[in-house]
């Protein structure tokens, strides 16, 4: 079980890092052109890739192999659990503020949920922290801490779902975000407990709520593996109602971890936001199918700059 859980967490972290160089390019044609010339994964962030197309160049302070704020949130939760043994709300909020706030270790783009969470926490002592410190926002930071939380959970699903809600409300105090997190966490939990992927997805759908459930069912019903077509159908922005259906489609059809991550990058938009849960799910699925083979390509592990620290935290757990 330990190697399976390590694959889950590292699958999320490496997928985010691999996608950094083409994050928020919203033009699949431009991405295809870049792939022909420079490749697709672990690219150096380059403003020229965004010139003349819809996109947002946010990572001028980053280098290839680093992480977005999504990956850093996943990593922070991993370190939190390694330090405390289980989730502690106030300690996590304090660590989140210290890590992402002024003078913290994180350097890079700060999205809206992160910024508003920091504004809430910055003026308070830990004893004053509200349990729901996050923004009323349904974007992908809601999913970023989940692989570490689910991958290390040792208990019933109902207990996990309650903990997931507490974690998500730290950054995203929003009901649609909570529904997406419950559904994604339930699917990953069921995978880690031996359920086949199609069954895990189907049994997770009731956790998605009225808005998301039909979108996810539609994504799972798509017969052909086509990330660009799915992206056109569901959208590629930072909102969970667009990202989670695409995650389910990719995870259901991709033959392996590498294919899932690369197809997600080709879809464009907020590929890094999607990559966290996608990487966790496909890595867990692959590790379950073939326990003797680690699902993440070794060269990718080597290029992820925090691999040693993440591996040490996994080992500590």
C-alpha positions as CSV (number, residue, x, y, z in Angstrom):
1,X,0.0,0.0,0.0
2,X,2.9,2.4,0.7
3,X,4.3,2.3,-2.8
4,X,0.8,2.7,-4.2
5,X,0.2,5.8,-2.1
6,X,3.6,7.2,-3.1
7,X,2.7,6.8,-6.7
8,X,-0.5,8.7,-6.1
9,X,1.2,11.7,-4.6
10,X,4.2,11.8,-6.9
11,X,1.8,11.3,-9.8
12,X,0.1,14.6,-8.9
13,X,3.4,16.5,-8.3
14,X,5.2,15.3,-11.4
15,X,2.2,15.9,-13.7
16,X,2.0,19.6,-12.5
17,X,5.7,20.1,-13.0
18,X,5.7,18.5,-16.4
19,X,2.9,20.8,-17.6
20,X,4.3,24.1,-16.3
21,X,5.9,25.3,-19.5
22,X,2.6,25.4,-21.4
23,X,0.3,26.4,-18.6
24,X,-2.5,28.7,-19.7
25,X,-1.9,28.5,-23.4
26,X,-5.5,28.2,-24.6
27,X,-4.7,27.4,-28.3
28,X,-4.3,23.6,-29.0
29,X,-2.9,24.5,-32.5
30,X,-0.1,26.5,-31.0
31,X,0.6,23.8,-28.5
32,X,0.9,21.2,-31.3
33,X,3.3,23.5,-33.2
34,X,5.5,23.9,-30.1
35,X,5.4,20.1,-29.5
36,X,6.8,19.5,-33.0
37,X,9.7,21.8,-32.3
38,X,10.5,21.6,-28.6
39,X,8.5,18.7,-27.2
40,X,5.7,18.9,-24.7
41,X,6.8,18.2,-21.1
42,X,9.2,20.0,-18.8
43,X,9.6,23.0,-21.1
44,X,11.2,26.2,-19.9
45,X,8.5,28.9,-19.5
46,X,8.7,31.2,-22.6
47,X,6.7,34.3,-23.2
48,X,7.0,33.7,-27.0
49,X,4.8,30.6,-26.7
50,X,1.9,32.9,-25.7
51,X,2.4,35.6,-28.4
52,X,-0.6,36.1,-30.7
53,X,-2.9,33.5,-29.1
54,X,-5.3,33.4,-26.2
55,X,-3.3,32.7,-23.0
56,X,-1.7,34.1,-19.9
57,X,2.1,33.9,-19.2
58,X,2.2,33.6,-15.4
59,X,5.4,31.8,-14.8
60,X,8.3,34.1,-15.8
61,X,9.8,33.5,-12.4
62,X,9.8,29.7,-12.9
63,X,12.2,27.3,-14.5
64,X,11.6,23.9,-16.0
65,X,11.0,21.2,-13.3
66,X,9.5,23.6,-10.8
67,X,5.9,23.6,-9.7
68,X,2.9,25.9,-10.0
69,X,1.0,27.0,-6.9
70,X,-1.2,23.9,-7.4
71,X,1.8,21.6,-7.1
72,X,3.2,23.6,-4.2
73,X,-0.2,23.2,-2.4
74,X,-0.1,19.5,-2.9
75,X,3.5,19.4,-1.7
76,X,2.7,21.5,1.4
77,X,-0.1,19.1,2.4
78,X,2.3,16.2,2.0
79,X,4.8,17.9,4.3
80,X,2.0,18.8,6.7
81,X,0.9,15.2,7.0
82,X,4.5,13.9,7.3
83,X,5.1,16.4,10.2
84,X,1.8,16.0,12.1
85,X,0.7,12.4,11.1
86,X,-2.8,13.6,10.3
87,X,-4.6,16.8,9.2
88,X,-4.7,19.6,11.7
89,X,-6.7,22.5,10.5
90,X,-5.2,25.4,12.4
91,X,-1.6,24.1,11.9
92,X,-2.3,23.8,8.2
93,X,-3.7,27.3,7.9
94,X,-0.6,28.7,9.7
95,X,1.7,26.7,7.5
96,X,-0.2,27.8,4.4
97,X,0.0,31.4,5.4
98,X,3.7,31.1,6.1
99,X,4.5,29.2,2.9
100,X,2.5,31.4,0.4
101,X,2.5,34.7,2.2
102,X,5.0,37.5,2.3
103,X,8.5,36.2,3.0
104,X,7.4,32.6,2.5
105,X,9.1,29.9,0.5
106,X,6.8,30.1,-2.5
107,X,7.7,32.5,-5.3
108,X,5.4,32.8,-8.2
109,X,1.9,33.6,-9.4
110,X,-0.8,33.9,-6.8
111,X,-4.3,33.0,-8.0
112,X,-7.6,34.5,-6.6
113,X,-8.5,31.8,-4.1
114,X,-4.9,31.8,-2.7
115,X,-4.8,35.6,-2.5
116,X,-8.1,36.0,-0.7
117,X,-7.2,33.2,1.7
118,X,-4.0,34.9,2.6
119,X,-5.8,38.2,3.1
120,X,-8.2,36.5,5.5
121,X,-5.5,34.8,7.5
122,X,-2.8,37.5,7.4
123,X,-4.3,39.8,10.1
124,X,-5.3,37.0,12.5
125,X,-3.7,35.0,15.2
126,X,-4.0,31.2,14.8
127,X,-6.6,31.0,17.6
128,X,-8.8,33.4,15.5
129,X,-8.6,31.6,12.2
130,X,-12.0,30.8,10.8
131,X,-12.6,27.2,9.9
132,X,-13.7,28.3,6.4
133,X,-10.9,30.8,5.6
134,X,-11.2,30.4,1.8
135,X,-12.7,32.5,-1.0
136,X,-16.2,31.9,-2.4
137,X,-14.5,30.5,-5.5
138,X,-14.9,27.3,-7.5
139,X,-11.5,27.2,-9.2
140,X,-8.9,24.3,-9.2
141,X,-7.0,25.2,-6.0
142,X,-9.9,23.3,-4.4
143,X,-8.4,20.1,-5.7
144,X,-4.8,20.8,-5.1
145,X,-4.2,19.3,-1.6
146,X,-6.4,16.2,-2.2
147,X,-3.9,13.6,-3.5
148,X,-1.7,13.9,-0.4
149,X,-4.8,13.8,1.9
150,X,-6.5,10.8,0.1
151,X,-3.3,8.9,-0.5
152,X,-2.4,8.9,3.2
153,X,-5.9,8.3,4.6
154,X,-6.3,5.2,6.7
155,X,-10.0,5.0,7.6
156,X,-13.5,4.9,6.2
157,X,-14.7,7.0,3.2
158,X,-17.2,9.0,5.3
159,X,-14.4,10.2,7.5
160,X,-12.3,11.1,4.5
161,X,-15.1,13.1,2.9
162,X,-15.6,15.2,6.1
163,X,-11.8,15.9,6.1
164,X,-11.8,16.8,2.5
165,X,-14.5,19.4,3.1
166,X,-12.5,21.0,5.9
167,X,-9.3,21.1,3.7
168,X,-11.1,22.6,0.7
169,X,-12.8,25.3,2.8
170,X,-9.3,26.5,3.8
171,X,-8.9,28.0,0.3
172,X,-12.3,27.5,-1.5
173,X,-15.4,28.2,0.7
174,X,-17.7,27.3,-2.2
175,X,-20.3,24.5,-2.6
176,X,-19.4,23.6,-6.2
177,X,-15.8,23.3,-5.2
178,X,-16.7,21.1,-2.3
179,X,-18.8,18.9,-4.5
180,X,-16.0,18.5,-7.0
181,X,-13.5,17.7,-4.3
182,X,-15.8,15.1,-2.7
183,X,-16.4,13.3,-6.0
184,X,-12.7,13.3,-7.0
185,X,-11.6,12.2,-3.6
186,X,-14.2,9.4,-3.5
187,X,-13.0,8.1,-6.9
188,X,-9.4,8.1,-5.9
189,X,-10.2,6.5,-2.5
190,X,-12.1,3.7,-4.3
191,X,-9.2,3.2,-6.7
192,X,-6.7,2.9,-3.9
193,X,-8.9,0.3,-2.3
194,X,-8.8,-2.0,-5.3
195,X,-11.9,-0.9,-7.3
196,X,-11.6,-1.0,-11.1
197,X,-11.4,2.5,-12.6
198,X,-14.8,2.6,-14.4
199,X,-16.6,1.4,-11.2
200,X,-14.7,3.8,-9.1
201,X,-15.8,6.7,-11.3
202,X,-19.4,5.5,-11.4
203,X,-19.7,5.1,-7.7
204,X,-18.1,8.5,-7.1
205,X,-20.7,10.3,-9.3
206,X,-23.3,10.7,-6.5
207,X,-20.8,12.8,-4.5
208,X,-20.7,15.3,-7.4
209,X,-24.0,17.0,-6.8
210,X,-26.7,18.2,-9.3
211,X,-24.5,20.5,-11.3
212,X,-21.4,18.3,-11.8
213,X,-22.9,14.8,-12.0
214,X,-24.5,15.1,-15.5
215,X,-21.3,16.7,-16.8
216,X,-19.2,13.9,-15.4
217,X,-21.6,11.3,-16.7
218,X,-21.4,12.9,-20.2
219,X,-17.6,12.9,-20.0
220,X,-17.5,9.2,-19.1
221,X,-19.8,8.4,-21.9
222,X,-17.6,9.8,-24.6
223,X,-16.4,6.8,-26.5
224,X,-13.3,8.2,-28.2
225,X,-10.1,9.3,-26.4
226,X,-9.6,12.9,-27.7
227,X,-8.5,15.5,-25.3
228,X,-8.9,18.5,-27.6
229,X,-12.5,17.5,-28.5
230,X,-13.3,16.9,-24.9
231,X,-11.7,20.3,-24.0
232,X,-13.9,22.0,-26.6
233,X,-16.9,20.3,-25.2
234,X,-16.4,21.0,-21.5
235,X,-14.0,24.0,-21.5
236,X,-10.4,24.5,-20.3
237,X,-10.6,27.4,-17.8
238,X,-9.8,27.2,-14.1
239,X,-13.3,26.2,-12.9
240,X,-14.0,22.7,-11.6
241,X,-17.1,22.3,-13.7
242,X,-14.8,22.5,-16.8
243,X,-11.8,20.7,-15.4
244,X,-13.2,17.7,-13.6
245,X,-15.1,16.3,-16.6
246,X,-12.0,16.6,-18.7
247,X,-10.0,14.8,-15.9
248,X,-12.5,12.0,-15.9
249,X,-12.4,11.6,-19.7
250,X,-8.6,11.6,-19.8
251,X,-8.2,9.2,-16.9
252,X,-10.8,6.7,-18.3
253,X,-9.2,6.5,-21.7
254,X,-5.5,7.1,-21.4
255,X,-3.5,3.9,-21.7
256,X,-0.8,5.0,-19.3
257,X,0.4,7.9,-17.1
258,X,2.6,9.5,-19.8
259,X,-0.3,9.5,-22.3
260,X,-2.7,11.1,-19.8
261,X,-0.4,13.9,-18.8
262,X,0.6,14.7,-22.4
263,X,-3.0,14.6,-23.6
264,X,-3.9,17.0,-20.8
265,X,-1.2,19.4,-21.8
266,X,-2.4,19.3,-25.5
267,X,-5.9,20.2,-24.4
268,X,-4.6,23.6,-23.2
269,X,-5.9,26.1,-20.8
270,X,-5.5,25.4,-17.1
271,X,-3.7,22.1,-17.7
272,X,-1.8,22.4,-14.5
273,X,-4.9,22.8,-12.4
274,X,-6.3,19.6,-14.0
275,X,-3.0,17.8,-13.7
276,X,-3.0,17.4,-9.9
277,X,-6.1,15.1,-9.7
278,X,-5.5,13.6,-13.1
279,X,-1.9,12.6,-12.3
280,X,-2.9,11.1,-8.9
281,X,-5.7,9.1,-10.4
282,X,-3.9,7.7,-13.4
283,X,-0.8,6.9,-11.3
284,X,-2.9,5.1,-8.7
285,X,-4.7,3.2,-11.4
286,X,-1.5,2.1,-13.2
287,X,0.1,1.1,-9.9
288,X,-2.9,-0.9,-9.0
289,X,-2.9,-2.7,-12.4
290,X,0.9,-3.4,-12.3
291,X,2.3,-3.2,-8.7
292,X,5.8,-4.3,-9.9
293,X,6.3,-1.3,-12.2
294,X,6.3,2.3,-11.0
295,X,4.0,4.2,-13.3
296,X,5.8,7.5,-13.6
297,X,8.7,7.7,-16.2
298,X,12.0,7.8,-14.3
299,X,13.3,10.7,-16.5
300,X,10.3,12.7,-15.4
301,X,10.9,11.9,-11.7
302,X,14.5,13.1,-12.2
303,X,13.4,16.4,-13.7
304,X,10.9,17.3,-11.0
305,X,13.0,19.5,-8.8
306,X,11.4,18.6,-5.5
307,X,11.5,14.9,-6.0
308,X,14.0,14.2,-3.2
309,X,12.0,16.2,-0.6
310,X,8.7,14.7,-1.8
311,X,10.2,11.2,-1.6
312,X,11.5,11.8,1.9
313,X,8.0,13.0,3.0
314,X,6.4,10.0,1.5
315,X,8.9,7.8,3.3
316,X,8.2,9.6,6.6
317,X,4.5,8.8,6.3
